[in-house]
Amino acid sequence: MIKLIAVGKIKEKALSECINEYVKRIQAYSKIEIIEVNDESIPQVHSKKQDEKIKDIEGERILSKIKEKDYVIVLDLHGINMTSEEFSKKIETVMTYQSSQLVFVIGGSLGLSQKLINRADMRWKLSDCTFPHQLCRLILCEQIYRAYTIMNHFPYHK
């Protein structure tokens, strides 16, 4: 089972349709659930202390959706880079030997709380580029689908 926990909602219909298409494709290989938690509003003028408080609130919302035995991968700019092949192998290894519950976390626009980072089993850097959080959800779903096609020798991955 794969859970994708994300801060905020997808507002653009076209993006939502693309994400749903990949979710449908993933379901041929694994159950998948997308859980959205509310984001906190960020004041126009805000301090580092306010930013940390917002990350803590969003982090607690995410942590409340994670179980003790879940293997948690957070998307993090300070995480490790992986090719699609390495990512596929990681999913296969985790689901075979470590946990049948794989959780991916996309934090809010300010990033992840320290408590959430500490809970993570792995920190993954999706790219050196910066993407909007909604787009990250689409890219993550595509990479999960790609990983399963690699595992199953399906000709999607080239």
Beta strands, then each sheet from edge to edge (+ up, - down):
strand 1: 2-7
strand 2: 32-37
strand 3: 71-80
strand 4: 102-106
strand 5: 122-124
sheet 1: 2+ 1+ 4+ 3+ 5+
end
